Amino acid sequence: MKTRNWLAGMAAMALLVTACGGDGGDDTDNGDGAAGDGSPQTLTVWIMEPGNDEVERIVRESATSFEEANDGVTIELEFVPWGNAHDQFVTAVGGGQVPDVAEMGTTWTAEFAELGLAPVEADADADYVASLVEAGTVDGTNYGYPWYAGARAFIYRTDVFEDLGLEVPETWEDLIAAGETIEAETDMAPFHVAGNHNHLLLPMIWQAGGEIATEDGDSWTAGIDSAEGREAIGFFDELWQRGWTPEGAVSWNSADVRTAFANEESAMMVGGGWDLGAILGDNPDLEGKLGTALLPAGPSGSRDTFAGGSHLVTFADSENQELAVRFIEHMLDPSQVTAFTEAVGFLPGTESGVAASSAASDPLYEAFTTQLVEHSRSYPASPNWGAVEGDAVFSNAIQQVMTGDLTVDEAVAQMNEQVETTLNR
């Protein structure tokens, strides 16, 4: 029944979406007095508020089991709301009151690496998902231990496809062709886009064969104003111009796309396993009518998407550095990670953990595991990437394309300039 538990966790996590394993470690005394010798030590740990009582229970039990294995150690757990977390980290760093261990969204890790994260201690046996390592690597040094993650794949109505004799789209062109048939033969919209959905828009640049930005030495060069970038934004605009999406979708986000699909207003969408879990959890009548697949490939043949999730991190200013790393090793032990990710509805941060997950053996969820391990990437690991997102660079531009206030070429040039300027501050 693990799959059902995992699905329920995904439904809960759909409310939170904004990011394992390792080879574990011995949690007993290693003879150096760092833990287990009975001397009092307190480790402060910040975990993002899960919005799920079961997940919180699992984290608390994990902390308790570490305390029991390490005499004299006390874990002070604080659950931090995602909406407050970034400011709380900034305040903690500025005031010299950092936690010893923290969960950090993967798109923040590069920013806080510059503000005082401690480098990851290398683990030659850890088969971390490559995109999650990439997200935590700055100037060749890794600052985040991959904990859990998820990647978006293709979700579609199998009953509609079967009735119309359609094949699952393998390419962008196939998506358009299937959409034309669905538009002609049903009252359902083929596919919806959204003006505030970066994780739909930006991967199209990779799928077209382009890059969002690349680093050379100390400088970043944006790659959006390129033939590939124009092709990607042009494809998004084509999906919009076909009139498949309501005009109000200029302000939609990913949750709005999911809601429309769940209400049987569309036949295809891009979403995560958490989206699928939420849809089925709220609409049991759709059981048996949904299918999943890898994202349709762009002109370059790429199916890449964004891998979002969380790292576990330590801070250089922590006075309990060694014990902090030992606690992270405990949290990344396969037994701990399995319990956590099954409840949270995401996937482990190691390839072996993903392969052993219940999702990997479930035909409905297997596509998400392959998408994460084989076809996912991270956004530019720059300390200033958070500022790019905070300035709404991409949504502002694409919304103006949708309203007709910018051409594709103008939007691409605008995004390119703003990304390059911000990353090179």
TORKOL-4160 file (C-alpha; in steps of 0.2 Angstrom, whole numbers, padded with zeros to 4 digits, m for minus):
425
<pt num="1" X="0000" Y="0000" Z="0000"/>
<pt num="2" X="0015" Y="0011" Z="m0001"/>
<pt num="3" X="0009" Y="0019" Z="m0018"/>
<pt num="4" X="m0007" Y="0024" Z="m0010"/>
<pt num="5" X="0003" Y="0033" Z="0005"/>
<pt num="6" X="0014" Y="0041" Z="m0008"/>
<pt num="7" X="0000" Y="0047" Z="m0018"/>
<pt num="8" X="m0008" Y="0054" Z="m0003"/>
<pt num="9" X="0008" Y="0063" Z="0002"/>
<pt num="10" X="0008" Y="0071" Z="m0016"/>
<pt num="11" X="m0009" Y="0078" Z="m0013"/>
<pt num="12" X="m0003" Y="0087" Z="0002"/>
<pt num="13" X="0013" Y="0093" Z="m0005"/>
<pt num="14" X="0004" Y="0100" Z="m0020"/>
<pt num="15" X="m0001" Y="0114" Z="m0008"/>
<pt num="16" X="0017" Y="0118" Z="m0004"/>
<pt num="17" X="0027" Y="0116" Z="m0021"/>
<pt num="18" X="0038" Y="0131" Z="m0023"/>
<pt num="19" X="0064" Y="0105" Z="m0021"/>
<pt num="20" X="0093" Y="0054" Z="m0005"/>
<pt num="21" X="0099" Y="0045" Z="0002"/>
<pt num="22" X="0117" Y="0042" Z="0003"/>
<pt num="23" X="0125" Y="0027" Z="0010"/>
<pt num="24" X="0120" Y="0031" Z="0027"/>
<pt num="25" X="0132" Y="0031" Z="0042"/>
<pt num="26" X="0135" Y="0024" Z="0059"/>
<pt num="27" X="0127" Y="0035" Z="0072"/>
<pt num="28" X="0136" Y="0029" Z="0087"/>
<pt num="29" X="0152" Y="0036" Z="0095"/>
<pt num="30" X="0167" Y="0037" Z="0083"/>
<pt num="31" X="0179" Y="0040" Z="0097"/>
<pt num="32" X="0182" Y="0058" Z="0094"/>
<pt num="33" X="0169" Y="0064" Z="0107"/>
<pt num="34" X="0159" Y="0073" Z="0093"/>
<pt num="35" X="0144" Y="0062" Z="0098"/>
<pt num="36" X="0139" Y="0048" Z="0109"/>
<pt num="37" X="0151" Y="0051" Z="0123"/>
<pt num="38" X="0137" Y="0058" Z="0134"/>
<pt num="39" X="0143" Y="0076" Z="0134"/>
<pt num="40" X="0128" Y="0088" Z="0131"/>
<pt num="41" X="0127" Y="0095" Z="0114"/>
<pt num="42" X="0112" Y="0104" Z="0105"/>
<pt num="43" X="0110" Y="0104" Z="0087"/>
<pt num="44" X="0097" Y="0116" Z="0079"/>
<pt num="45" X="0089" Y="0110" Z="0064"/>
<pt num="46" X="0077" Y="0120" Z="0052"/>
<pt num="47" X="0065" Y="0110" Z="0041"/>
<pt num="48" X="0052" Y="0117" Z="0030"/>
<pt num="49" X="0035" Y="0116" Z="0036"/>
<pt num="50" X="0027" Y="0101" Z="0027"/>
<pt num="51" X="0009" Y="0105" Z="0029"/>
<pt num="52" X="0007" Y="0086" Z="0032"/>
<pt num="53" X="0006" Y="0079" Z="0050"/>
<pt num="54" X="0013" Y="0063" Z="0044"/>
<pt num="55" X="0028" Y="0070" Z="0037"/>
<pt num="56" X="0031" Y="0081" Z="0052"/>
<pt num="57" X="0029" Y="0065" Z="0063"/>
<pt num="58" X="0042" Y="0056" Z="0052"/>
<pt num="59" X="0055" Y="0070" Z="0054"/>
<pt num="60" X="0052" Y="0071" Z="0073"/>
<pt num="61" X="0055" Y="0052" Z="0074"/>
<pt num="62" X="0071" Y="0053" Z="0064"/>
<pt num="63" X="0077" Y="0066" Z="0076"/>
<pt num="64" X="0073" Y="0056" Z="0091"/>
<pt num="65" X="0081" Y="0040" Z="0084"/>
<pt num="66" X="0097" Y="0051" Z="0081"/>
<pt num="67" X="0096" Y="0057" Z="0099"/>
<pt num="68" X="0094" Y="0039" Z="0105"/>
<pt num="69" X="0110" Y="0033" Z="0096"/>
<pt num="70" X="0120" Y="0048" Z="0102"/>
<pt num="71" X="0120" Y="0050" Z="0121"/>
<pt num="72" X="0120" Y="0068" Z="0126"/>
<pt num="73" X="0114" Y="0075" Z="0110"/>
<pt num="74" X="0098" Y="0085" Z="0109"/>
<pt num="75" X="0090" Y="0090" Z="0092"/>
<pt num="76" X="0080" Y="0106" Z="0092"/>
<pt num="77" X="0068" Y="0105" Z="0077"/>
<pt num="78" X="0060" Y="0121" Z="0070"/>
<pt num="79" X="0048" Y="0119" Z="0056"/>
<pt num="80" X="0049" Y="0135" Z="0045"/>
<pt num="81" X="0035" Y="0140" Z="0033"/>
<pt num="82" X="0041" Y="0141" Z="0015"/>
<pt num="83" X="0035" Y="0159" Z="0013"/>
<pt num="84" X="0045" Y="0165" Z="0027"/>
<pt num="85" X="0060" Y="0154" Z="0025"/>
<pt num="86" X="0071" Y="0165" Z="0013"/>
<pt num="87" X="0070" Y="0180" Z="0024"/>
<pt num="88" X="0073" Y="0170" Z="0040"/>
<pt num="89" X="0089" Y="0163" Z="0032"/>
<pt num="90" X="0095" Y="0180" Z="0028"/>
<pt num="91" X="0091" Y="0187" Z="0045"/>
<pt num="92" X="0100" Y="0172" Z="0053"/>
<pt num="93" X="0115" Y="0175" Z="0043"/>
<pt num="94" X="0116" Y="0193" Z="0046"/>
<pt num="95" X="0114" Y="0191" Z="0064"/>
<pt num="96" X="0126" Y="0177" Z="0066"/>
<pt num="97" X="0112" Y="0165" Z="0073"/>
<pt num="98" X="0112" Y="0152" Z="0059"/>
<pt num="99" X="0105" Y="0134" Z="0062"/>
<pt num="100" X="0117" Y="0119" Z="0062"/>
<pt num="101" X="0107" Y="0110" Z="0049"/>
<pt num="102" X="0094" Y="0116" Z="0037"/>
<pt num="103" X="0083" Y="0111" Z="0023"/>
<pt num="104" X="0085" Y="0123" Z="0008"/>
<pt num="105" X="0076" Y="0124" Z="m0008"/>
<pt num="106" X="0088" Y="0119" Z="m0022"/>
<pt num="107" X="0086" Y="0136" Z="m0031"/>
<pt num="108" X="0092" Y="0145" Z="m0015"/>
<pt num="109" X="0108" Y="0135" Z="m0011"/>
<pt num="110" X="0119" Y="0144" Z="m0023"/>
<pt num="111" X="0114" Y="0161" Z="m0015"/>
<pt num="112" X="0117" Y="0155" Z="0002"/>
<pt num="113" X="0133" Y="0146" Z="m0002"/>
<pt num="114" X="0140" Y="0164" Z="m0005"/>
<pt num="115" X="0133" Y="0169" Z="0012"/>
<pt num="116" X="0141" Y="0156" Z="0022"/>
<pt num="117" X="0136" Y="0138" Z="0019"/>
<pt num="118" X="0149" Y="0124" Z="0022"/>
<pt num="119" X="0155" Y="0113" Z="0008"/>
<pt num="120" X="0148" Y="0096" Z="0007"/>
<pt num="121" X="0160" Y="0082" Z="0013"/>
<pt num="122" X="0163" Y="0071" Z="m0002"/>
<pt num="123" X="0154" Y="0054" Z="m0002"/>
<pt num="124" X="0162" Y="0043" Z="m0016"/>
<pt num="125" X="0148" Y="0030" Z="m0014"/>
<pt num="126" X="0133" Y="0042" Z="m0015"/>
<pt num="127" X="0124" Y="0041" Z="m0032"/>
<pt num="128" X="0116" Y="0058" Z="m0031"/>
<pt num="129" X="0104" Y="0063" Z="m0045"/>
<pt num="130" X="0115" Y="0074" Z="m0056"/>
<pt num="131" X="0104" Y="0089" Z="m0058"/>
<pt num="132" X="0102" Y="0090" Z="m0039"/>
<pt num="133" X="0121" Y="0091" Z="m0037"/>
<pt num="134" X="0122" Y="0104" Z="m0051"/>
<pt num="135" X="0110" Y="0115" Z="m0042"/>
<pt num="136" X="0121" Y="0115" Z="m0026"/>
<pt num="137" X="0138" Y="0117" Z="m0035"/>
<pt num="138" X="0146" Y="0135" Z="m0036"/>
<pt num="139" X="0163" Y="0137" Z="m0043"/>
<pt num="140" X="0166" Y="0118" Z="m0043"/>
<pt num="141" X="0162" Y="0116" Z="m0024"/>
<pt num="142" X="0146" Y="0108" Z="m0019"/>
<pt num="143" X="0136" Y="0115" Z="m0004"/>
<pt num="144" X="0120" Y="0105" Z="m0004"/>
<pt num="145" X="0116" Y="0087" Z="0001"/>
<pt num="146" X="0102" Y="0081" Z="m0011"/>
<pt num="147" X="0087" Y="0076" Z="0000"/>
<pt num="148" X="0072" Y="0074" Z="m0011"/>
<pt num="149" X="0066" Y="0081" Z="m0027"/>
<pt num="150" X="0053" Y="0079" Z="m0041"/>
<pt num="151" X="0052" Y="0083" Z="m0060"/>
<pt num="152" X="0037" Y="0087" Z="m0071"/>
<pt num="153" X="0032" Y="0075" Z="m0085"/>
<pt num="154" X="0017" Y="0073" Z="m0097"/>
<pt num="155" X="0000" Y="0069" Z="m0090"/>
<pt num="156" X="m0014" Y="0065" Z="m0102"/>
<pt num="157" X="m0032" Y="0058" Z="m0103"/>
<pt num="158" X="m0030" Y="0040" Z="m0109"/>
<pt num="159" X="m0049" Y="0038" Z="m0112"/>
<pt num="160" X="m0048" Y="0053" Z="m0124"/>
<pt num="161" X="m0033" Y="0047" Z="m0133"/>
<pt num="162" X="m0040" Y="0029" Z="m0135"/>
<pt num="163" X="m0057" Y="0036" Z="m0141"/>
<pt num="164" X="m0048" Y="0047" Z="m0154"/>
<pt num="165" X="m0035" Y="0034" Z="m0159"/>
<pt num="166" X="m0021" Y="0045" Z="m0154"/>
<pt num="167" X="m0003" Y="0041" Z="m0149"/>
<pt num="168" X="0006" Y="0049" Z="m0134"/>
<pt num="169" X="0016" Y="0064" Z="m0141"/>
<pt num="170" X="0034" Y="0061" Z="m0143"/>
<pt num="171" X="0038" Y="0078" Z="m0150"/>
<pt num="172" X="0032" Y="0096" Z="m0150"/>
<pt num="173" X="0025" Y="0093" Z="m0167"/>
<pt num="174" X="0016" Y="0078" Z="m0161"/>
<pt num="175" X="0008" Y="0088" Z="m0147"/>
<pt num="176" X="0001" Y="0101" Z="m0159"/>
<pt num="177" X="m0005" Y="0087" Z="m0170"/>
<pt num="178" X="m0014" Y="0078" Z="m0156"/>
<pt num="179" X="m0021" Y="0095" Z="m0150"/>
<pt num="180" X="m0028" Y="0099" Z="m0167"/>
<pt num="181" X="m0038" Y="0082" Z="m0167"/>
<pt num="182" X="m0044" Y="0084" Z="m0149"/>
<pt num="183" X="m0050" Y="0102" Z="m0153"/>
<pt num="184" X="m0059" Y="0096" Z="m0168"/>
<pt num="185" X="m0067" Y="0080" Z="m0161"/>
<pt num="186" X="m0071" Y="0085" Z="m0143"/>
<pt num="187" X="m0077" Y="0100" Z="m0132"/>
<pt num="188" X="m0061" Y="0098" Z="m0122"/>
<pt num="189" X="m0046" Y="0110" Z="m0123"/>
<pt num="190" X="m0031" Y="0101" Z="m0129"/>
<pt num="191" X="m0018" Y="0109" Z="m0118"/>
<pt num="192" X="m0017" Y="0125" Z="m0107"/>
<pt num="193" X="m0002" Y="0137" Z="m0105"/>
<pt num="194" X="0000" Y="0149" Z="m0090"/>
<pt num="195" X="0008" Y="0166" Z="m0089"/>
<pt num="196" X="0015" Y="0163" Z="m0072"/>
<pt num="197" X="0022" Y="0145" Z="m0074"/>
<pt num="198" X="0041" Y="0146" Z="m0076"/>
<pt num="199" X="0043" Y="0128" Z="m0074"/>
<pt num="200" X="0033" Y="0125" Z="m0090"/>
<pt num="201" X="0041" Y="0140" Z="m0100"/>
<pt num="202" X="0060" Y="0139" Z="m0096"/>
<pt num="203" X="0063" Y="0120" Z="m0099"/>
<pt num="204" X="0057" Y="0124" Z="m0117"/>
<pt num="205" X="0073" Y="0133" Z="m0120"/>
<pt num="206" X="0083" Y="0117" Z="m0115"/>
<pt num="207" X="0071" Y="0107" Z="m0126"/>
<pt num="208" X="0075" Y="0118" Z="m0141"/>
<pt num="209" X="0093" Y="0115" Z="m0138"/>
<pt num="210" X="0097" Y="0132" Z="m0129"/>
<pt num="211" X="0103" Y="0137" Z="m0113"/>
<pt num="212" X="0096" Y="0150" Z="m0100"/>
<pt num="213" X="0113" Y="0156" Z="m0095"/>
<pt num="214" X="0131" Y="0149" Z="m0095"/>
<pt num="215" X="0145" Y="0154" Z="m0084"/>
<pt num="216" X="0163" Y="0158" Z="m0090"/>
<pt num="217" X="0175" Y="0162" Z="m0076"/>
<pt num="218" X="0167" Y="0176" Z="m0066"/>
<pt num="219" X="0154" Y="0181" Z="m0078"/>
<pt num="220" X="0137" Y="0174" Z="m0084"/>
<pt num="221" X="0131" Y="0175" Z="m0102"/>
<pt num="222" X="0112" Y="0173" Z="m0105"/>
<pt num="223" X="0107" Y="0162" Z="m0119"/>
<pt num="224" X="0089" Y="0166" Z="m0121"/>
<pt num="225" X="0091" Y="0179" Z="m0135"/>
<pt num="226" X="0096" Y="0165" Z="m0147"/>
<pt num="227" X="0089" Y="0155" Z="m0161"/>
<pt num="228" X="0084" Y="0141" Z="m0149"/>
<pt num="229" X="0077" Y="0154" Z="m0136"/>
<pt num="230" X="0066" Y="0162" Z="m0149"/>
<pt num="231" X="0060" Y="0145" Z="m0155"/>
<pt num="232" X="0056" Y="0140" Z="m0137"/>
<pt num="233" X="0046" Y="0156" Z="m0133"/>
<pt num="234" X="0039" Y="0155" Z="m0150"/>
<pt num="235" X="0032" Y="0138" Z="m0147"/>
<pt num="236" X="0024" Y="0144" Z="m0131"/>
<pt num="237" X="0016" Y="0158" Z="m0140"/>
<pt num="238" X="0010" Y="0146" Z="m0153"/>
<pt num="239" X="0001" Y="0136" Z="m0140"/>
<pt num="240" X="m0006" Y="0152" Z="m0133"/>
<pt num="241" X="m0011" Y="0159" Z="m0150"/>
<pt num="242" X="m0021" Y="0143" Z="m0155"/>
<pt num="243" X="m0034" Y="0149" Z="m0142"/>
<pt num="244" X="m0034" Y="0133" Z="m0132"/>
<pt num="245" X="m0031" Y="0142" Z="m0116"/>
<pt num="246" X="m0044" Y="0155" Z="m0108"/>
<pt num="247" X="m0039" Y="0173" Z="m0109"/>
<pt num="248" X="m0038" Y="0173" Z="m0090"/>
<pt num="249" X="m0023" Y="0161" Z="m0090"/>
<pt num="250" X="m0012" Y="0176" Z="m0092"/>
<pt num="251" X="m0011" Y="0176" Z="m0073"/>
<pt num="252" X="m0013" Y="0158" Z="m0071"/>
<pt num="253" X="0000" Y="0147" Z="m0062"/>
<pt num="254" X="0004" Y="0129" Z="m0062"/>
<pt num="255" X="m0010" Y="0126" Z="m0049"/>
<pt num="256" X="m0023" Y="0134" Z="m0061"/>
<pt num="257" X="m0017" Y="0122" Z="m0075"/>
<pt num="258" X="m0019" Y="0107" Z="m0063"/>
<pt num="259" X="m0037" Y="0113" Z="m0058"/>
<pt num="260" X="m0043" Y="0115" Z="m0076"/>
<pt num="261" X="m0036" Y="0098" Z="m0080"/>
<pt num="262" X="m0044" Y="0090" Z="m0065"/>
<pt num="263" X="m0061" Y="0098" Z="m0070"/>
<pt num="264" X="m0059" Y="0090" Z="m0087"/>
<pt num="265" X="m0057" Y="0106" Z="m0096"/>
<pt num="266" X="m0041" Y="0100" Z="m0104"/>
<pt num="267" X="m0034" Y="0083" Z="m0111"/>
<pt num="268" X="m0015" Y="0086" Z="m0108"/>
<pt num="269" X="m0004" Y="0095" Z="m0096"/>
<pt num="270" X="0014" Y="0096" Z="m0089"/>
<pt num="271" X="0014" Y="0092" Z="m0071"/>
<pt num="272" X="0023" Y="0083" Z="m0057"/>
<pt num="273" X="0018" Y="0068" Z="m0047"/>
<pt num="274" X="0012" Y="0079" Z="m0034"/>
<pt num="275" X="m0001" Y="0086" Z="m0047"/>
<pt num="276" X="m0006" Y="0069" Z="m0052"/>
<pt num="277" X="m0008" Y="0064" Z="m0034"/>
<pt num="278" X="m0019" Y="0079" Z="m0030"/>
<pt num="279" X="m0030" Y="0077" Z="m0046"/>
<pt num="280" X="m0034" Y="0059" Z="m0042"/>
<pt num="281" X="m0036" Y="0062" Z="m0023"/>
<pt num="282" X="m0049" Y="0075" Z="m0027"/>
<pt num="283" X="m0057" Y="0067" Z="m0042"/>
<pt num="284" X="m0058" Y="0048" Z="m0039"/>
<pt num="285" X="m0069" Y="0047" Z="m0055"/>
<pt num="286" X="m0053" Y="0050" Z="m0065"/>
<pt num="287" X="m0045" Y="0034" Z="m0059"/>
<pt num="288" X="m0040" Y="0023" Z="m0074"/>
<pt num="289" X="m0042" Y="0038" Z="m0086"/>
<pt num="290" X="m0025" Y="0046" Z="m0084"/>
<pt num="291" X="m0008" Y="0041" Z="m0091"/>
<pt num="292" X="0009" Y="0048" Z="m0090"/>
<pt num="293" X="0024" Y="0049" Z="m0101"/>
<pt num="294" X="0041" Y="0058" Z="m0103"/>
<pt num="295" X="0039" Y="0076" Z="m0109"/>
<pt num="296" X="0038" Y="0078" Z="m0128"/>
<pt num="297" X="0055" Y="0082" Z="m0136"/>
<pt num="298" X="0059" Y="0099" Z="m0143"/>
<pt num="299" X="0068" Y="0102" Z="m0160"/>
<pt num="300" X="0085" Y="0097" Z="m0152"/>
<pt num="301" X="0078" Y="0080" Z="m0146"/>
<pt num="302" X="0079" Y="0085" Z="m0128"/>
<pt num="303" X="0065" Y="0081" Z="m0115"/>
<pt num="304" X="0074" Y="0090" Z="m0101"/>
<pt num="305" X="0064" Y="0098" Z="m0087"/>
<pt num="306" X="0068" Y="0107" Z="m0071"/>
<pt num="307" X="0072" Y="0096" Z="m0055"/>
<pt num="308" X="0065" Y="0105" Z="m0040"/>
<pt num="309" X="0068" Y="0099" Z="m0022"/>
<pt num="310" X="0078" Y="0102" Z="m0007"/>
<pt num="311" X="0095" Y="0100" Z="m0001"/>
<pt num="312" X="0101" Y="0098" Z="0017"/>
<pt num="313" X="0114" Y="0110" Z="0021"/>
<pt num="314" X="0126" Y="0116" Z="0035"/>
<pt num="315" X="0133" Y="0133" Z="0039"/>
<pt num="316" X="0151" Y="0137" Z="0041"/>
<pt num="317" X="0148" Y="0147" Z="0057"/>
<pt num="318" X="0140" Y="0132" Z="0065"/>
<pt num="319" X="0150" Y="0127" Z="0081"/>
<pt num="320" X="0144" Y="0109" Z="0078"/>
<pt num="321" X="0150" Y="0106" Z="0061"/>
<pt num="322" X="0155" Y="0088" Z="0063"/>
<pt num="323" X="0139" Y="0083" Z="0072"/>
<pt num="324" X="0129" Y="0092" Z="0059"/>
<pt num="325" X="0136" Y="0082" Z="0045"/>
<pt num="326" X="0133" Y="0066" Z="0055"/>
<pt num="327" X="0115" Y="0071" Z="0057"/>
<pt num="328" X="0113" Y="0074" Z="0039"/>
<pt num="329" X="0120" Y="0057" Z="0035"/>
<pt num="330" X="0107" Y="0050" Z="0047"/>
<pt num="331" X="0093" Y="0059" Z="0038"/>
<pt num="332" X="0100" Y="0053" Z="0021"/>
<pt num="333" X="0101" Y="0034" Z="0027"/>
<pt num="334" X="0090" Y="0025" Z="0014"/>
<pt num="335" X="0078" Y="0019" Z="0028"/>
<pt num="336" X="0075" Y="0037" Z="0033"/>
<pt num="337" X="0074" Y="0044" Z="0016"/>
<pt num="338" X="0062" Y="0030" Z="0010"/>
<pt num="339" X="0050" Y="0034" Z="0025"/>
<pt num="340" X="0051" Y="0053" Z="0022"/>
<pt num="341" X="0049" Y="0053" Z="0003"/>
<pt num="342" X="0035" Y="0040" Z="0003"/>
<pt num="343" X="0025" Y="0052" Z="0014"/>
<pt num="344" X="0030" Y="0068" Z="0006"/>
<pt num="345" X="0026" Y="0063" Z="m0011"/>
<pt num="346" X="0042" Y="0067" Z="m0020"/>
<pt num="347" X="0057" Y="0056" Z="m0024"/>
<pt num="348" X="0074" Y="0052" Z="m0016"/>
<pt num="349" X="0089" Y="0062" Z="m0021"/>
<pt num="350" X="0099" Y="0047" Z="m0026"/>
<pt num="351" X="0097" Y="0037" Z="m0042"/>
<pt num="352" X="0097" Y="0021" Z="m0031"/>
<pt num="353" X="0084" Y="0028" Z="m0020"/>
<pt num="354" X="0073" Y="0033" Z="m0035"/>
<pt num="355" X="0075" Y="0015" Z="m0042"/>
<pt num="356" X="0070" Y="0008" Z="m0026"/>
<pt num="357" X="0055" Y="0019" Z="m0023"/>
<pt num="358" X="0037" Y="0013" Z="m0025"/>
<pt num="359" X="0034" Y="0026" Z="m0039"/>
<pt num="360" X="0047" Y="0016" Z="m0050"/>
<pt num="361" X="0037" Y="0001" Z="m0049"/>
<pt num="362" X="0020" Y="0009" Z="m0052"/>
<pt num="363" X="0016" Y="0011" Z="m0071"/>
<pt num="364" X="0007" Y="0027" Z="m0068"/>
<pt num="365" X="0021" Y="0036" Z="m0059"/>
<pt num="366" X="0036" Y="0028" Z="m0067"/>
<pt num="367" X="0038" Y="0042" Z="m0080"/>
<pt num="368" X="0042" Y="0054" Z="m0066"/>
<pt num="369" X="0056" Y="0044" Z="m0060"/>
<pt num="370" X="0064" Y="0042" Z="m0077"/>
<pt num="371" X="0061" Y="0061" Z="m0080"/>
<pt num="372" X="0070" Y="0066" Z="m0064"/>
<pt num="373" X="0085" Y="0054" Z="m0066"/>
<pt num="374" X="0088" Y="0055" Z="m0085"/>
<pt num="375" X="0079" Y="0071" Z="m0091"/>
<pt num="376" X="0081" Y="0084" Z="m0078"/>
<pt num="377" X="0092" Y="0100" Z="m0075"/>
<pt num="378" X="0094" Y="0114" Z="m0063"/>
<pt num="379" X="0093" Y="0132" Z="m0066"/>
<pt num="380" X="0109" Y="0142" Z="m0067"/>
<pt num="381" X="0118" Y="0140" Z="m0050"/>
<pt num="382" X="0121" Y="0158" Z="m0047"/>
<pt num="383" X="0120" Y="0167" Z="m0030"/>
<pt num="384" X="0109" Y="0180" Z="m0040"/>
<pt num="385" X="0096" Y="0167" Z="m0047"/>
<pt num="386" X="0084" Y="0171" Z="m0033"/>
<pt num="387" X="0084" Y="0189" Z="m0038"/>
<pt num="388" X="0080" Y="0184" Z="m0056"/>
<pt num="389" X="0065" Y="0174" Z="m0049"/>
<pt num="390" X="0061" Y="0188" Z="m0037"/>
<pt num="391" X="0060" Y="0201" Z="m0051"/>
<pt num="392" X="0048" Y="0190" Z="m0061"/>
<pt num="393" X="0059" Y="0192" Z="m0076"/>
<pt num="394" X="0051" Y="0178" Z="m0086"/>
<pt num="395" X="0033" Y="0179" Z="m0081"/>
<pt num="396" X="0033" Y="0198" Z="m0084"/>
<pt num="397" X="0039" Y="0196" Z="m0102"/>
<pt num="398" X="0028" Y="0181" Z="m0107"/>
<pt num="399" X="0013" Y="0189" Z="m0100"/>
<pt num="400" X="0016" Y="0204" Z="m0111"/>
<pt num="401" X="0018" Y="0192" Z="m0126"/>
<pt num="402" X="0001" Y="0184" Z="m0121"/>
<pt num="403" X="m0007" Y="0201" Z="m0120"/>
<pt num="404" X="0001" Y="0207" Z="m0137"/>
<pt num="405" X="0011" Y="0220" Z="m0129"/>
<pt num="406" X="0028" Y="0212" Z="m0134"/>
<pt num="407" X="0033" Y="0202" Z="m0149"/>
<pt num="408" X="0042" Y="0186" Z="m0146"/>
<pt num="409" X="0058" Y="0194" Z="m0152"/>
<pt num="410" X="0056" Y="0209" Z="m0140"/>
<pt num="411" X="0052" Y="0197" Z="m0125"/>
<pt num="412" X="0067" Y="0186" Z="m0128"/>
<pt num="413" X="0078" Y="0202" Z="m0129"/>
<pt num="414" X="0071" Y="0209" Z="m0113"/>
<pt num="415" X="0073" Y="0193" Z="m0104"/>
<pt num="416" X="0090" Y="0190" Z="m0110"/>
<pt num="417" X="0096" Y="0208" Z="m0104"/>
<pt num="418" X="0088" Y="0207" Z="m0087"/>
<pt num="419" X="0095" Y="0189" Z="m0084"/>
<pt num="420" X="0112" Y="0194" Z="m0089"/>
<pt num="421" X="0112" Y="0210" Z="m0079"/>
<pt num="422" X="0105" Y="0202" Z="m0063"/>
<pt num="423" X="0117" Y="0187" Z="m0063"/>
<pt num="424" X="0132" Y="0198" Z="m0066"/>
<pt num="425" X="0128" Y="0210" Z="m0051"/>
